[in-house]
Amino acid sequence: MRRRAARRKKPGEPLRVLQLHRTFDLGGKEVRLARLMNHWGARMSHDILLAEPEATGARALLDSALAVRFLDAPALGAPATFAKFNALAKLMRGYDLILSFNWGAIDGVMAHRLFRCLRCLPPLIHHEEGFDADEAFVRQAARNRYRQIALQGADALVVPSTQLAHIAQAEWRQRAEKVHQIPNGLDVAAYAGTRPPSNIPGLEPDGRVIVGTVANLRPVKNLPRLVRAAAPLRDRLRLVIVGDGEERSAILAEAERQGMSDILMPGGLPRPQDYVGAFDIFALSSDSEQFPTALMEAMAAGLPVVATDVGDTLSMVSPDNRRFIVAPDAVDDFRAALAELVGDADLRRSIGEANRRRALRCFDEAVMIQLYARLYGEAVGNELALF
């Protein structure tokens, strides 16, 4: 990893970090990042530049004592011009570390690539979490080339999944030693035990099995697929979709077409450890995922899972659960998997227990925090060695 001389800091001065995102709304990336930020506390200060400055729904996850500022200039979402790159590079000066996230921040990575030597910019570590619907199956050639050029100046590229590690090397031409696969982690202990349905606004038990999911309501999550799979079972299950986003009206329209008049969509809820345990079954219907945080949360809560076989979902769940991971386009198989679990409480219980044991063994956040601390620490000259 390329290093620069560490900035001279006064005793006790926090490490200054600039984050670049398209949005900071509730999602798996933000959940993970909030856990890291809260863990490091006063040892870091954070300025967060967003391409969509109003999209700050995940602020509620951050400890109120953190030193965090949300910036709206320079315009990260503006067209890619020399003036934009120059303005972004000027902003980067004076920080110790730049953290960029996903395609929505790639112009910041390009600005760093162009000006890193001229302006003596700090190290930059880029993070790729996955793709929206426009790249869920095949990446765009022009974007791939842009990534190849921009990422040449990054100190490291972080990905959560085996699939993304392969894409980074095969499609973006990144050296294997530059790509760091760090699986997502969470506070597994915080999810132990069931939660009352009342923790989800509007949810009241009525004897039916509660099938729930947690997701940003984007096309790539393909939640209308979940509605279609669940609709014939509506007399036996209650479908709950937690999250906000652009697809809300499309999901409700599909539910109306399918005759599901009581689908519950309470919006985004900030603390999944408080309500995921109210579900009986967790469902994931995405066209594309990598290493989904919501799936880890469901396993930590001891839930059985029905999911599409995307990203690392098949390898994440316990062996007992793997026959309920189905091809993305196999709606009938998805429905059959739901029906089997809805009809067998003992099976739900045994698979849920196996998933929780696997979550405790594989997804505890202590390992994730250690890996990020080591990577970030190496980039800035081991200033995170005490973390």
GIRA-V667348 format. One record per residue. PHI is phi as a letter, one per 40 degrees, with the letter a starting at -180 (none if undefined). PSI is psi as a letter, one per 30 degrees, with the letter a starting at -180 (999 if undefined). D_CENTER is the distance of its C-alpha to the mean C-alpha in whole Angstrom. Layout:
PHI | PSI | D_CENTER
PHI | PSI | D_CENTER
//
This chain:
none | k | 25
c | k | 27
b | l | 28
b | l | 30
c | k | 32
c | k | 30
c | k | 31
c | k | 34
b | k | 32
c | l | 34
d | k | 34
g | f | 32
c | k | 30
c | l | 26
c | k | 24
c | k | 23
b | k | 20
b | k | 19
b | k | 15
b | k | 15
b | l | 12
c | e | 13
b | l | 12
b | h | 11
c | l | 10
c | k | 9
a | l | 5
d | e | 3
d | e | 3
c | e | 6
c | e | 7
c | e | 7
c | e | 9
c | e | 11
c | e | 12
c | e | 13
c | e | 15
c | e | 17
c | e | 18
c | f | 19
f | b | 21
c | f | 24
c | f | 24
b | k | 22
b | k | 22
b | k | 19
b | k | 20
b | j | 17
b | k | 18
b | k | 16
c | f | 17
b | i | 17
d | f | 19
c | f | 19
c | i | 15
b | h | 15
c | f | 14
c | g | 12
d | e | 15
c | f | 16
c | f | 14
c | k | 16
c | k | 19
c | f | 22
c | f | 24
c | k | 21
c | j | 23
b | k | 20
b | k | 21
c | k | 20
b | l | 22
b | g | 22
a | k | 25
c | l | 25
c | j | 24
c | f | 20
c | g | 20
c | l | 24
d | l | 26
c | j | 26
b | l | 29
c | e | 31
c | e | 31
c | e | 27
c | e | 27
c | e | 30
c | e | 28
c | e | 25
c | e | 27
c | e | 29
c | e | 26
c | f | 25
c | k | 28
g | f | 28
c | l | 25
c | f | 24
a | k | 21
b | k | 19
b | k | 15
b | l | 14
b | j | 10
g | a | 11
c | e | 14
c | f | 14
b | g | 15
c | f | 17
c | e | 20
c | e | 20
c | e | 20
c | e | 23
d | e | 25
c | e | 24
c | e | 25
c | e | 28
b | g | 29
c | e | 28
c | e | 32
c | e | 34
b | g | 32
f | h | 31
c | l | 28
c | l | 25
c | l | 23
b | k | 20
b | k | 17
c | k | 14
b | k | 11
b | k | 10
b | f | 6
i | a | 8
b | l | 11
c | a | 12
d | f | 15
c | f | 18
b | g | 16
c | e | 15
b | e | 18
b | k | 20
c | k | 19
c | k | 21
d | e | 24
c | e | 24
c | e | 21
d | e | 21
c | e | 24
c | e | 23
c | e | 20
d | e | 23
c | e | 25
c | e | 22
c | f | 21
c | f | 24
c | f | 24
c | k | 21
c | e | 22
a | l | 19
b | k | 16
b | k | 13
b | l | 11
c | f | 9
b | l | 11
c | e | 15
c | e | 15
c | e | 13
c | e | 16
c | e | 19
c | e | 18
d | e | 18
c | e | 21
c | e | 23
b | e | 22
b | g | 21
f | h | 24
c | k | 22
c | k | 24
d | e | 23
c | f | 23
c | f | 21
c | k | 18
b | j | 16
c | j | 14
b | j | 12
c | k | 11
c | l | 8
a | l | 11
a | l | 12
c | i | 15
d | e | 16
c | f | 20
c | f | 18
c | f | 18
c | k | 21
g | l | 24
c | l | 24
b | k | 23
c | k | 26
d | f | 25
c | f | 26
c | f | 23
b | j | 21
d | k | 24
g | f | 26
c | j | 26
b | k | 29
d | k | 30
b | g | 32
g | f | 33
c | l | 30
c | k | 27
c | j | 24
b | k | 21
b | l | 18
a | l | 14
b | k | 11
a | l | 10
c | k | 10
c | i | 13
b | l | 13
d | e | 15
c | f | 13
c | f | 12
f | h | 16
c | f | 17
d | e | 21
c | e | 21
c | e | 20
c | e | 23
c | e | 25
c | e | 24
c | f | 25
d | e | 28
c | f | 31
b | g | 30
c | f | 30
c | f | 33
b | f | 31
b | l | 27
b | k | 26
c | k | 22
b | k | 20
b | j | 17
c | k | 15
i | l | 13
b | l | 14
i | a | 15
c | f | 17
c | g | 18
d | e | 19
c | e | 23
c | e | 22
c | e | 21
c | e | 24
c | e | 26
c | e | 26
c | e | 26
c | e | 29
c | e | 30
c | g | 30
g | g | 32
c | i | 29
c | f | 30
b | g | 28
d | k | 25
b | k | 23
b | i | 20
c | g | 20
g | a | 17
c | k | 14
b | k | 15
c | f | 14
b | i | 14
c | f | 13
c | f | 16
c | f | 18
b | f | 18
d | e | 16
c | f | 20
c | f | 22
c | l | 20
c | e | 23
b | k | 21
b | k | 17
b | k | 16
b | j | 14
b | g | 15
c | l | 13
c | f | 15
a | k | 12
a | l | 9
b | d | 9
b | i | 8
c | k | 6
c | e | 6
c | e | 8
c | e | 11
d | e | 11
c | e | 12
c | e | 14
c | e | 16
c | e | 16
c | f | 18
g | h | 20
b | k | 19
c | l | 20
b | k | 18
b | k | 19
a | l | 16
c | k | 17
c | i | 17
b | k | 14
f | b | 13
b | g | 13
d | e | 14
c | e | 17
c | f | 17
c | e | 15
c | l | 17
c | l | 21
d | e | 24
c | f | 25
c | f | 22
c | f | 22
c | f | 25
c | g | 22
b | j | 20
b | l | 21
c | k | 22
d | e | 20
c | g | 23
c | i | 25
c | e | 25
c | e | 28
c | e | 26
c | e | 23
c | e | 26
c | e | 28
c | e | 25
c | e | 25
c | e | 28
c | e | 29
c | e | 27
d | e | 28
c | g | 31
a | j | 31
c | e | 30
c | e | 31
c | e | 29
d | e | 26
c | e | 27
c | e | 27
c | e | 24
c | e | 22
c | e | 24
c | e | 23
c | e | 20
c | e | 20
d | e | 22
c | e | 20
c | e | 17
c | e | 19
c | e | 20
b | f | 17
b | g | 14
c | k | 16
c | f | 14
d | e | 18
c | e | 17
d | e | 14
c | e | 15
c | e | 19
c | e | 17
c | e | 15
c | e | 19
c | e | 21
c | e | 19
c | e | 19
c | e | 22
c | e | 24
c | e | 23
b | g | 25
g | h | 28
g | g | 27
c | f | 26
b | g | 24
d | f | 26
c | f | 27
c | 999 | 23
//
